Amino acid sequence: MSWDTLMQYKWGIMTPEWIILGVGIALSLIDLFLPNDKSRRPLGWFAFVGVIVAIVSLVALLPVHTTTILNDSFRLDSFGKAFKLLLLFGAAFVLLLSIDYQPREGMKYYGEFYYLFLTALLGAMVMTSSGDLITLFVGLELLSISSYILAGLRKAHSLSNESALKYVINGGISTAITLFGMSYVFGLTGSTNLKKIGMQLSTLQDSGHQYILALAFLLLLVGLSFKLSSVPFHMWAPDVYQGAPTPVTAFLSVVSKTAGFVIVLRLFITIFAAAPAQGKDPSSMLLSMQDYIAFLAGATMVIGNVIALKQRNIKRLFAYSSIAHAGYILVGFASMSWVMIDSIWFYLAAYLLMNLGAFAVLQIITDQSGSEDISQFAGLYRRHPLLAVLMGIFILSLAGIPGTAGFIGKVHIFLGAFATDPAHYVLASVMVAATVVSYVYYFGLFTQIFFRPAAVHEPIKLPIGAALVVLICAVGTLVFGVLPGMVYHFLDQFQHFDDFLR
């Protein structure tokens, strides 16, 4: 490709990605030449500033209409812009947590965290704007491989080593299955461009080819279900969440999960929405597979919440909580209503705020106590009333209590199940039942914080990074819960989520 041809592309639409890439390279070089006795904490602030600059550049791109470059391999559309906002804000909060994180055994390779983290973020952002199977897969692997290393960054901690090993094995299996499904799609169409694939499959009439396409759908669903940690492909999540450094656990539970749903929506809606299914009415391949997705959603909600009831380790409890929330979001996908993408985006935004806020409090308590047992939260209200109240807000939001962002997110997902014909009454009922079950362990933690005597009485120190995350997330959780119309009004100013089909 000639230089003149390269310069003809509108590289400006990739400004956020270029910023993250540049900051990541700069951090790796600084860490390489920085003396070993120098603290790596300033690198965290450098990475944080880089993410903020990327957010500013993305906001500047919001008014830009749908633009594609590199033969439609990279698309800047409303879908990509909306979900990149979630990824970048989530990354900024995780970086604030990481700046203050210091496990008791120490972490020699602290500098590596920041540029590996930015590499994972870059992979997630590339996935969000991918219009091609190859770039989508490259972004997925960039995110996955960086996450494997991040999970095992506490090299002197046996649980961290175990979590990294399990994550690599399960991640490799899911990658192989996903790639196998993609190979069937490529074999049927001879193209890797998502738009071209969708157009070719819309005219697919041969029953044998439709059978192969259905097999490809199931392979992709299974492979990507590992990334979402949905049942029965969730087995890696509790161990990885427990063993990984707390900021990495927060990253996996929010940013990585958001990226997982991004690739699910991109692939399945673009490729399978218009593809016919033999003997089905309606004839869409995607609609004909609703029952399989609904089964995954129901099983994920029930098993995630039920197993969480018996957890004493707080990070494992939040791992099963994260699994259950993946099930709630899958309800929105299984319903396939006209508000599907809007409701999923809002729920992921609410989940980002309430879950990262809870992880910030979790990190403060576990770092100072040296234990991850739920009993360490006993008497938190007496030790630090403000921190206890803010943690209470996050718990109420995760449980879906009115007045919080979590409640609004659940209501939109729930109502979406009735916005189709026929309505998904069974799935909505399972969602309600699973939510009621979750009250047991959420309010068990609530009881520990407000009604149990304190296990220790030493004052709690609030690191500035974690304190900022707690405060911002608490305010956001309440604002999203009380004024959700403001959020949707913001989206309506520039979002037309159907543009990624054009």
Secondary structure, 3 states (H helix, E strand, C coil): CCHHHHHHCCHHHHHHHHHHHHHHHHHHHHHHHCCCCCCCHHHHHHHHHHHHHHHHHHHHCCCCCCEEECCCCEEECHHHHHHHHHHHHHHHHHHHHHHHCCCCCCCCCHHHHHHHHHHHHHHHHHHHCECEHHHHHHHHHHHHHHHHHHHCCCCCCHHHHHHHHHHHHHHHHHHHHHHHHHHHHHHHHCCCEHHHHHHHHCCCCCHHHHHHHHHHHHHHHHHHHHHHCCCCCCCHHHHHHHHCCHHHHHHHHHHHHHHHHHHHHHHHHHHHCCCECCCCCCCEHHHHCHHHHHHHHHHHHHHHHHHHCCCCEHHHHHHHHHHHHHHHHHHHHHHCCCCHHHHHHHHHHHHHHHHHHHHHHHHHHHHHHCCCEHHHHCCHHHHCHHHHHHHHHHHHHHHCCCCCHHHHHHHHHHHHCCCCCCCCHHHHHHHHHHHHHHHHHHHHHHHHHHHCCCCCCCCCCCCHHHHHHHHHHHHHHHHHHHCHHHHHHHHHCCCCHHHHHC
